Amino acid sequence: MSKWILDATHSEVQFKVKHLVISNVTGSFNDFSGEIESSDDSFSDLKTSFSAVVASINTNQAQRDEHLKSDDFFAAATHPHITFSSTEKLQKNGDAHTLNGILSIRGVEKPIQLSVDFGGIAKDGYGQIKAGFEITGKISRKEFGITWSALTEAGGLMVGDEVKLMLNVQFVKQA
């Protein structure tokens, strides 16, 4: 089995959620880690785990970020990490790949399916072997106990339920 460690300096973990039903707010997590184990470089039998530090949330607005860390949303003080662990091998259907696993937010664990675009493998200028992936998915925040919302004057929700996940990640093969 080969082990691959997430290269956080060449990766990003983002999300989008509707605000006022008219536009999206994009956020990210700045502190995260992950690893992959696979018997070969096709990653067909990969096992992966991932963790993001909730306190590292960044939506480019400090007051909103503090609200997101509060018990109204992520409850960072009691649930400091968001985690994902794969439960099945990477499924391939033509050029499309799917990855099933368990996502844990606020202590609530739910199965999710992610779409995976394998970008390939390359050697960097330091001789490190790297693999790149673009991973996307959608979740309902309410299924994870994140139910805070307010109504607009027109009766619409201040914050949408559907959250789009977008990860562009590189992993470094370990010797």
PyMOL commands that set and color helices and strands:
alter all, ss='L'
color gray80, all
select helices_A, chain A and resi 8-10+54-56+62-69+141-144
alter helices_A, ss='H'
color red, helices_A
select strands_A, chain A and resi 2-6+12-19+23-29+32-38+47-53+57-58+81-86+91-93+96-105+108-123+129-140+159-173
alter strands_A, ss='S'
color yellow, strands_A
deselect
rebuild
show_as cartoon
